[in-house]
Amino acid sequence: MVKAKKQYGFSVSAVYILLVSLSIICIIIGCSSKKDKKAKPGAEKSHPAKTSASIPSADKVSQLPKSPILPLPDANQTAKEIEEPCNAQIPIDSVWREFNVTSASERKIELFKFLPYKAFDRDPCAVAMVQTAVADEDGNVALAGIELVQGCKGPKVLPVVVKAMSHPDEEVRRTAVGILSDIDDPQTGDLLAAAVSDKSEDIRSAALDAARGKDEQVQFKVLEKGISCPYGDTKEESVAMLGNMGGRRAVDILIEALRDKDAEFREKVTSAISSLIDKEFASYEEAKNWWEKNKDKYDEDLSLK
């Protein structure tokens, strides 16, 4: 019994010591965890990630000035990215607005590449852009504008041609005259008639070539002007064309040319008249009087009735 009591007493003491030890351990662990939660001295504080540019608030964004024109991409770069740069989905009015404010000729020419095929026939902004271009003092800009309407056959293009025909750059005027070949409108006669008096021989020749494809009424209007212009090459070519056309109207015009001051030229006119009606005249008055009395004896093919 005595041994049993000692054993029991030893066990209680051991348990007591164990409990005390556990309590001390818990206190130590608790303190350590609290210290870990506190910021260590000298430790760096965390900062939000920095961006390359600060983002303004919504209020500040609304106060920023708005650009009236969206910058368009480089046309040459666009051409590398897509097969047909004209198919780029860029509003024509945006192209026109930038064209209207830029002063750089190279950029103006480049902007034409953004216009869709036959935009001139469909969009008023394209029309305004071309009309502005052909009046530009830079011949390269004007040429880019007039070339855009090549192939247009309606009278809508005539105001553009009129502007281009008065441009100081010869190539611009020549291109404009060439466009008249494709336009079927009576007004082309007046424009071609004006072109045969151009100071450039190439343009005068282009006007006569364009007239060849027109109806007789237009041809006669052009040749009547050409035979009385100040340039000998155009006058002689007009005489040759009238001789080939024939008809009573051709004789009318040739007889008026007998009033020319150049004797050598008058001889060529007399020869052309003789080839048509087999008559030679010594003067304008003689030819005029005889023709007025006898013209009704000839039909439109200049055959005697």
C-alpha positions as CSV (number, residue, x, y, z in Angstrom):
1,M,0.0,0.0,0.0
2,V,2.8,2.4,0.8
3,K,4.5,1.7,-2.6
4,A,1.3,2.3,-4.4
5,K,0.8,5.6,-2.8
6,K,4.3,6.7,-3.8
7,Q,3.8,5.6,-7.3
8,Y,0.6,7.6,-7.5
9,G,2.2,10.6,-5.9
10,F,5.0,10.5,-8.5
11,S,2.6,10.4,-11.3
12,V,0.7,13.5,-10.2
13,S,3.9,15.4,-9.8
14,A,5.0,14.4,-13.3
15,V,1.7,15.4,-14.8
16,Y,1.9,18.8,-13.0
17,I,5.4,19.4,-14.3
18,L,4.3,18.5,-17.9
19,L,1.4,20.9,-17.8
20,V,3.6,23.7,-16.6
21,S,6.1,23.0,-19.4
22,L,3.4,23.1,-22.1
23,S,2.1,26.4,-20.8
24,I,5.5,28.0,-21.0
25,I,6.0,26.6,-24.6
26,C,2.6,28.1,-25.7
27,I,3.5,31.5,-24.3
28,I,6.8,31.5,-26.1
29,I,5.2,30.5,-29.4
30,G,2.5,33.2,-29.1
31,C,5.0,35.9,-28.5
32,S,7.1,34.9,-31.5
33,S,4.0,34.9,-33.8
34,K,3.1,38.4,-32.6
35,K,6.6,39.6,-33.3
36,D,6.4,38.2,-36.8
37,K,3.2,40.1,-37.5
38,K,4.9,43.4,-36.6
39,A,6.9,45.1,-39.4
40,K,10.6,44.5,-39.0
41,P,12.7,47.6,-38.6
42,G,14.2,48.9,-41.8
43,A,12.0,46.6,-43.9
44,E,10.8,48.1,-47.3
45,K,7.2,49.1,-47.6
46,S,5.3,47.7,-50.6
47,H,4.3,50.2,-53.3
48,P,1.8,49.9,-56.1
49,A,3.2,49.0,-59.5
50,K,4.4,51.9,-61.5
51,T,3.1,52.4,-65.1
52,S,4.9,54.1,-67.9
53,A,2.4,57.0,-68.0
54,S,-0.1,58.1,-65.4
55,I,-3.7,57.6,-66.4
56,P,-5.8,60.8,-66.0
57,S,-9.2,60.7,-64.2
58,A,-12.4,60.6,-66.3
59,D,-13.0,64.3,-65.5
60,K,-9.6,65.2,-66.8
61,V,-10.0,63.1,-70.0
62,S,-13.2,64.9,-70.8
63,Q,-11.4,68.3,-70.6
64,L,-8.7,67.3,-73.0
65,P,-8.9,69.1,-76.4
66,K,-10.2,66.8,-79.2
67,S,-8.4,66.6,-82.5
68,P,-10.8,67.3,-85.4
69,I,-8.8,65.0,-87.8
70,L,-7.9,61.4,-87.2
71,P,-4.3,60.8,-88.4
72,L,-4.3,58.4,-91.4
73,P,-1.7,55.7,-91.7
74,D,1.1,55.8,-94.2
75,A,-0.2,54.8,-97.6
76,N,3.0,53.0,-98.6
77,Q,3.0,50.9,-95.4
78,T,-0.7,50.2,-96.0
79,A,0.1,49.0,-99.5
80,K,2.5,46.4,-98.0
81,E,0.0,45.1,-95.6
82,I,-2.9,44.7,-98.1
83,E,-2.9,44.0,-101.8
84,E,-5.2,46.9,-102.7
85,P,-4.7,50.0,-100.5
86,C,-7.8,51.6,-102.0
87,N,-9.9,49.0,-100.2
88,A,-8.8,50.2,-96.8
89,Q,-11.8,51.0,-94.6
90,I,-11.0,54.7,-94.1
91,P,-14.0,57.1,-94.4
92,I,-13.5,59.4,-97.5
93,D,-14.6,62.4,-95.5
94,S,-11.6,61.8,-93.1
95,V,-9.3,61.7,-96.1
96,W,-10.8,64.9,-97.4
97,R,-10.5,66.7,-94.1
98,E,-6.8,65.9,-93.8
99,F,-6.2,66.8,-97.4
100,N,-7.9,70.2,-96.8
101,V,-5.6,71.2,-94.0
102,T,-2.2,69.7,-94.9
103,S,0.3,71.9,-96.7
104,A,2.7,69.1,-97.7
105,S,2.4,68.3,-101.4
106,E,3.8,64.8,-100.9
107,R,1.1,64.0,-98.2
108,K,-1.6,65.4,-100.5
109,I,-0.5,63.1,-103.3
110,E,-0.3,60.2,-100.8
111,L,-3.9,60.7,-99.6
112,F,-5.3,59.9,-103.0
113,K,-4.2,56.3,-102.5
114,F,-6.8,56.0,-99.8
115,L,-9.7,56.8,-102.1
116,P,-11.6,53.7,-103.4
117,Y,-11.9,52.9,-107.1
118,K,-14.2,55.3,-108.9
119,A,-14.8,57.3,-105.7
120,F,-15.2,60.4,-107.8
121,D,-18.4,59.0,-109.3
122,R,-19.9,58.2,-105.9
123,D,-18.7,60.5,-103.1
124,P,-19.0,64.4,-102.9
125,C,-15.9,64.5,-100.7
126,A,-13.9,62.8,-103.4
127,V,-15.2,65.4,-105.9
128,A,-14.2,68.3,-103.6
129,M,-10.8,66.8,-103.1
130,V,-10.1,66.5,-106.8
131,Q,-11.4,70.0,-107.6
132,T,-9.1,71.4,-104.9
133,A,-6.2,69.4,-106.2
134,V,-6.4,70.5,-109.8
135,A,-6.2,74.1,-108.7
136,D,-3.1,73.5,-106.6
137,E,-0.1,75.5,-107.7
138,D,2.0,72.3,-107.4
139,G,1.8,70.6,-110.7
140,N,2.4,67.1,-109.1
141,V,-0.6,67.6,-106.8
142,A,-2.8,68.8,-109.7
143,L,-1.7,65.9,-111.9
144,A,-2.6,63.4,-109.1
145,G,-6.0,64.9,-109.0
146,I,-6.8,64.9,-112.7
147,E,-5.4,61.4,-113.1
148,L,-8.0,60.2,-110.6
149,V,-10.8,61.0,-113.0
150,Q,-9.3,59.3,-116.0
151,G,-11.9,56.9,-117.4
152,C,-14.9,59.0,-116.1
153,K,-17.3,59.4,-119.0
154,G,-20.0,61.6,-117.5
155,P,-20.3,65.4,-117.7
156,K,-19.8,65.5,-113.9
157,V,-16.1,65.6,-114.6
158,L,-16.1,68.6,-116.9
159,P,-15.7,71.3,-114.1
160,V,-12.6,69.5,-113.0
161,V,-11.3,69.4,-116.6
162,V,-12.0,73.1,-117.1
163,K,-9.8,73.9,-114.0
164,A,-7.1,71.6,-115.1
165,M,-6.9,73.0,-118.6
166,S,-6.0,76.4,-117.2
167,H,-3.2,75.1,-115.0
168,P,0.3,76.4,-115.7
169,D,1.7,72.9,-115.8
170,E,1.7,71.5,-119.3
171,E,1.3,67.8,-118.3
172,V,-1.8,68.7,-116.3
173,R,-3.4,70.4,-119.2
174,R,-2.5,67.6,-121.6
175,T,-4.0,65.0,-119.3
176,A,-7.2,67.0,-119.0
177,V,-7.5,67.2,-122.8
178,G,-7.0,63.5,-123.0
179,I,-9.9,62.9,-120.6
180,L,-12.2,64.7,-123.0
181,S,-11.8,61.9,-125.5
182,D,-13.9,59.6,-123.2
183,I,-16.7,62.1,-122.5
184,D,-19.8,62.1,-124.8
185,D,-21.2,65.6,-124.2
186,P,-21.6,68.6,-126.5
187,Q,-19.6,70.8,-124.1
188,T,-16.5,68.9,-125.1
189,G,-16.5,70.7,-128.4
190,D,-16.1,74.1,-126.7
191,L,-13.3,72.8,-124.4
192,L,-11.4,71.1,-127.3
193,A,-11.9,74.3,-129.4
194,A,-10.2,76.3,-126.6
195,A,-7.4,73.7,-126.4
196,V,-6.4,74.1,-130.0
197,S,-5.1,77.6,-129.1
198,D,-3.0,76.4,-126.3
199,K,0.6,77.5,-126.4
200,S,1.8,73.9,-126.2
201,E,2.0,72.1,-129.6
202,D,1.5,68.7,-127.8
203,I,-1.7,69.9,-126.3
204,R,-3.0,71.4,-129.5
205,S,-2.3,68.1,-131.2
206,A,-4.0,66.2,-128.4
207,A,-7.1,68.3,-128.9
208,L,-7.3,67.6,-132.6
209,D,-6.8,63.9,-131.9
210,A,-9.6,63.9,-129.3
211,A,-11.8,65.7,-131.8
212,R,-11.4,62.9,-134.4
213,G,-13.4,60.6,-132.2
214,K,-16.3,63.0,-131.8
215,D,-19.4,63.6,-134.0
216,E,-19.2,66.0,-136.9
217,Q,-20.8,68.8,-135.1
218,V,-18.0,68.8,-132.5
219,Q,-15.3,68.2,-135.1
220,F,-16.4,71.2,-137.1
221,K,-16.5,73.4,-134.0
222,V,-12.9,72.4,-133.1
223,L,-11.6,72.8,-136.7
224,E,-13.2,76.1,-137.2
225,K,-11.3,77.4,-134.2
226,G,-8.1,75.5,-135.2
227,I,-8.0,76.9,-138.7
228,S,-7.9,80.5,-137.4
229,C,-5.6,80.0,-134.4
230,P,-2.2,81.7,-134.2
231,Y,-0.2,78.5,-134.7
232,G,0.7,77.3,-138.2
233,D,1.0,73.6,-137.4
234,T,-2.5,73.5,-136.0
235,K,-3.9,75.6,-138.9
236,E,-2.4,73.2,-141.5
237,E,-3.6,70.1,-139.6
238,S,-7.1,71.6,-139.4
239,V,-7.1,72.1,-143.2
240,A,-6.0,68.5,-143.8
241,M,-8.8,67.2,-141.5
242,L,-11.5,69.3,-143.2
243,G,-10.3,68.1,-146.6
244,N,-10.7,64.5,-145.4
245,M,-14.1,65.1,-143.8
246,G,-15.7,66.8,-146.8
247,G,-19.2,68.1,-146.8
248,R,-20.7,71.5,-147.3
249,R,-19.8,72.6,-143.8
250,A,-16.2,71.8,-144.5
251,V,-16.2,74.1,-147.5
252,D,-17.8,76.9,-145.5
253,I,-14.9,76.8,-143.0
254,L,-12.2,76.5,-145.6
255,I,-13.5,79.5,-147.6
256,E,-13.4,81.6,-144.4
257,A,-9.8,80.6,-144.0
258,L,-9.0,82.4,-147.3
259,R,-9.1,85.6,-145.3
260,D,-5.8,84.6,-143.6
261,K,-2.9,87.0,-144.0
262,D,-0.4,84.2,-144.7
263,A,-0.3,83.8,-148.5
264,E,1.4,80.4,-148.3
265,F,-1.4,79.2,-146.0
266,R,-4.1,80.5,-148.3
267,E,-2.6,78.4,-151.1
268,K,-3.0,75.3,-149.0
269,V,-6.6,76.2,-148.3
270,T,-7.3,76.9,-152.0
271,S,-5.9,73.4,-152.8
272,A,-8.1,71.8,-150.2
273,I,-11.2,73.5,-151.6
274,S,-10.3,72.5,-155.1
275,S,-10.0,68.8,-154.0
276,L,-13.6,69.0,-152.7
277,I,-15.5,70.9,-155.3
278,D,-13.0,71.1,-158.2
279,K,-12.9,74.9,-158.1
280,E,-10.1,77.4,-157.6
281,F,-10.5,81.0,-156.4
282,A,-8.2,84.0,-156.5
283,S,-9.6,85.6,-153.4
284,Y,-11.9,85.2,-150.4
285,E,-14.5,87.4,-151.9
286,E,-14.6,85.5,-155.2
287,A,-14.9,82.1,-153.4
288,K,-17.6,83.4,-150.9
289,N,-19.8,84.8,-153.7
290,W,-19.6,81.8,-155.9
291,W,-20.3,79.4,-153.1
292,E,-23.3,81.3,-151.9
293,K,-24.8,81.0,-155.3
294,N,-24.0,77.4,-156.0
295,K,-23.8,75.5,-152.7
296,D,-27.4,74.3,-153.0
297,K,-26.4,72.4,-156.2
298,Y,-24.3,70.1,-154.0
299,D,-25.6,67.5,-151.6
300,E,-24.0,66.8,-148.2
301,D,-21.4,64.5,-149.9
302,L,-20.5,67.4,-152.3
303,S,-21.9,65.5,-155.3
304,L,-23.8,67.6,-157.8
305,K,-27.5,67.0,-157.6
